[in-house]
Amino acid sequence: MNEKFGHITLKHLLLKGEKYIGLQVSNNKSIRTIIESQKIYFWNDAFEMYAAPNNKENLNLVFNSFKGIAWINGAHFYEGKKIKKHTDSIQLDHYRKRVRKPGKYYVPEEFISKLEFKRYAINTAKTYISCFESFMQYFQEQNLITITEQEIQNYLLALSQKGVSNSRLNQIINSIKFYYETVMGMPNRFYSIDRPFKEEKLPKVISQEEVANIINATNNIKHRCILGLLYSAGLRRQELLDLKILDIDSKRMVITIRQGKGRKDRVTILSEKVLSDLRQYYKEWRPHTYLFEGKVGQKYGRSSIGKILTRAAEKAKIHKNITPHMLRHSFATHLLEAGTDLRHIQTLLGHNSSKTTEIYTRVSLQHIQNLKSPFDSLF
């Protein structure tokens, strides 16, 4: 990279109701000379950046003026125009057809249709709708466009003081930004909103013996296959529900996860024992499209998975709150304890970063089982 080059980051600005191009610039004399020589730019103290009216001519001028002078980062400026490369559309008609109760606030049609057009994951869409409707309820009759950054910060602080988790607060912030930036097409107004630190909680895992006891306590072959797949392949609950019959490759002994979290395809391992159970299940239940279907041939219910697991854990006399995601955590931890390379586990789980997978090293017994407490040598 040319060390003489400066850096300019483009951002949206909203000043007195008008849209502007914001320029965050590096300490580069050439850049500032050009900016100060052109009358379209002015300095904004509040955002600590230069600004110019947002129109096509000025945007072209920015790129032409600094060609060969600066690297221009337009990621923030153009992020609202990105279309997610999802393959499956989502339908949110349920939210349109809800019975409207007096005194309760509902997201506008534009919010719902934009989620559908952008093809957000269904669970993300539901979360955004829930979070933003709570936001609307809090501000009630106040015009959403006039709500200030400080008011939003106070709203988040009030939720934090009520014990709302950091992960939930981040979801709320995402839903607010989605409305203003993506739905309304407004500039990025919320530079100063503080996001809470991400909580680093250890994943909850159970032993292999407990997994075996739970699966053996299932009521039928269908339930056995559901729990067996969650654990043996390290699946998320939604990934299991989205599985189609053709995603099970018995020749290569792999399972294809299509458009998992982050809308990425990946493959994971297929257990020989689970395959044997799946063959028996298929003969008895004869699913048509999805591997696990409800009564009318649609995807199996999300809540049903949790109920199956809870009943099996109770029957196995395991007095813990076992969730489907704990089986995925246990899969990764048990692989690590068996000596599997962390990079292979990362691939099977579909993690973008190895740092996400590394958290399992903190719950693995691989390095501490043979250690003795100094207390034992006291006597």
Helices and strands as residue ranges (DSSP letters): E 6-15, E 18-25, H 29-37, E 42-44, E 49-53, H 56-65, E 70-73, H 75-78, G 79-81, H 93-96, H 109-118, H 122-139, G 144-146, H 149-161, H 166-177, I 178-183, H 208-216, H 221-232, H 237-242, G 245-247, E 248-249, E 254-257, E 266-269, H 272-285, H 302-315, H 324-337, H 342-349, H 354-358, G 359-362, G 374-377
